[in-house]
Amino acid sequence: MRDFSAHIARMSDCEAILEYVYAACREEGAVWFSYHFTSAFESQTSKRTAIWARDYPLEYQKLYVTEDWRSLDPVPRLTFTHGPVITWTKARRCAQGERRAEEFLARLEALGIDNWASFALFGPHNRNGYASMRFADDPEGFDDGRILSIHAMLTAAHFQICTIMDGGNASVTLSEREREVLEWMGRGKSSSDIAAILSISPETVRTYTRRIYDKLQTNDRVTATVRALKMGLVEL
């Protein structure tokens, strides 16, 4: 894996950091990826946790939201308890004797979701992060150096994101429409999607987006969403 620490430390856009990290993980065989930024003392499955994901199957995304799999997901807890890195094989071993955890992992396998690994990312001031990705090959067969390198890069990215999140205004007020736009942005909707949902034009959505970025002192969706969550301005 390429040298990443110095490059990440120079970046000031959270979304760009995550795109960079995912590109590097794809070089290591990742086929989908998620990152969870958790406010201090919150759980990784809390509704106040922002999630950035790429290439997850649509069926799984729907289950995670509509059937509330987010609150049921035992993998983050297992990762922080038994990690800091666990593979799907290790997760099954760690979940033995926990009926709900065993059932959840069995449902994942029934959907063909295998070959994944999850990473606990300990951050400053109890702001922990979490990442999970599925690989083309079983990560149980990866050598320790490969896994450690991926984990080190994810940790460096999480620390830089925490640093960026410390910026911005201490107090921000959003209008009701700005809050609606930001909430849909945080759920991964595009400007055209948001326009259709709110029955406004895409250009109007872009106008609201610029106002949101100005107020939250950022130029990307991830930073805007997490800062708003930290300040209690939105719920996802």
N, C-alpha and C positions, 0 to 999 in steps of 0.2 A: 504493500500500500504506500502511496506517495507521502512525502512529508507534508503534514497538514496543520500542525500547531501554529506556526508563524502566520500562515495564510488566514486561518480562522480568526486569529487575534487581531488582524487588520480589518476585519469585516464589521460593518455597522448595521446591516440589514438582516433581521432574523430569518426571513423567508429565503434570502440568498444563502445564508449559512446552511439551512436545511436542504436546499436544492443541491448545494455542494456536497454535503454529507451523503445524501442519497445517491448521487452520481458515483461517489467513491465506494459506497456499499454495493452498488450494482456491479462494479468491477470485481467485487469479491463474491458475486453470484446472487445477490439479493434480487428478488423479483417483486416484492412490495415492502412497504416501510411505514411505520408510524412513530411519532414523537409526541409525548405528553408533557406539557409544562404545568407543574403543580404549584399553586400558591402555598405559602408557608403553612405547615401543619394540615394541609388538605390531603386526601387520598388520591391515588392516580385514577380512580374511577368516579371521582366527584364531578358534579355538573359544573363546578368552578374550575375544572381542569381543561385547558385548551389542548386540542388534538390536531396535529398536522399529519396528514396521511397521503400516500401516493400509491396508486395501482392496486389498492385492495379490491377484491371482487365486489361487485354491486350487491350481490345477495347478502354477503357478510355485513356490508355497511348498513343495509336495511335492518337486519336483525339486531345490530348493535344499537340502533336508535329505536325502532318501532317495538321490539320485544324487550327493550331495556337490558340488553346483554351487557351494556357498559357497566351498570351497577352490579351485575352478577359475575363479571369476569374475575376469576381468582388468580389469573396469571401475574398481574402486577404484585399482589401480596406475596405470592409464592417466590417471585423473583427477589423482592427485598428481604424475605426471610431466609431463603436458601441460596441466593445468588452470590455475587452480584450479577452473574450471567447464568441463565438456565436454558437448556434446550427443551424441545417438546418431549423428548424421552425422559429427561430428568424431571420435568414438570409432572409427568404421569406418576413417577415414583414418589415425588414429594406429596402428591395429592392423595395417595393411598390412605383410606380410612376416612376421608372427607367426602361424604356422599355428594354434596352439591358440586364440589370441585371436580370430582370424578365424572359426574354427569355432564358438566360443561365441556370438559376436555373430550369426552366421548362424542358430543355433538359437533365439535370442531372436526374431529377425524371423520365423522359421517359426511361432512361437507367437503372432504378432501383437503382440509387445511392441516398440512403437516410440514415437516422440515423447517420449523421456525425456531427462533431463539429470541429471548428477551433480556434486556439490560437495565439494571438499576443504575441511575445516575445521581449520585449524591452531590448536592449543590450548597452554596453558602446560605447561611441564615435559614436553614431547614427548608429551602426551596428545592426539593428533589424533583428530578425528571425521570422519565422512563421511555425506553424505545423498544420496539419489537419489529422483527422483519422475518419474512419467509425467504428461504434460499432455494435455488434450483436443486441442490443436493443436501443430504442430511447433515446439518452442522455438527452432529455428534461425532462425525469423522474428521472434523477440522482439527489441525494441530493447535496447541495452546497459544503459540505466537500469533496465529491468524486471528483467533478470538480476542486476545488481549489487545491487538492493534485496533480492531474495530471498536472495542470498548473504550480505548484511550481516545480515539477520535470523537466518539459520541460524547464522552465526558468533557473534552475540550470545547466542543460545540455548545454543550449545556452551560458551561461556565461563562462563555462569551455571551450567550443569550441572557443569562442572569445579569451580567454587567450592563447590557443594553437596556434591560427592563428597569434598571435603577434610574434611568434618565426619565425625562418627560415632566410634565406639570404635576404638582402634588394634588391639585384640585381642578377637575374638569366637569363641565356640565354639557350634556348632550340633549338635543331636542328629541321628542318622541320618535320622529321619523329617522333621525340619525341613529338612534338606538336600534330601531327595526332593521335598518340597512346593515349596521355592524353585526347584529345577531345573525343575520343570514349570511354575511361574509364569513363569520366564524364557523358556520356550518358547511362551509366549502362551496357556497353558491356563487356563480359568476354574476357579472353585472346584468347580463341579459336575463338570467334566471330571476334575480332579485326584482328586476323591472316587471317581469310577468307576474310574480307573486304579489307585489305591492301595487300593480296596475299603474305604474308610472313609466316614463321613458328611460332607456339605458343612459341617455345623456344626463337626466336628472339624478340617476343613481351615481354616476361619476361625479356630479357636483357635490352630492352628499358625502361621497367618499373622500374628496379633496378636503372638505370641511372637517371630517373626522380625523384625517391625517394631520391637519394643521393643529387641531385641538390636542391631539395625543402626541404631537411632535414625532412623527414617524412617516415613513414612505412605504410601509409594507403591511399586509394584512395580519401576519402573525403577531408582530409587535403591537399593532392597534388592538387586536382581540385580547391579548394577554394583559396589556395595561388596563383595558376596560374591565376585564374580569377582576384584576387586583383591586380596582377602585370601586367595585360593586356596581358598575354602570350597566352591565348586561348579564344575562344568564343564558347558557347555551343548552 
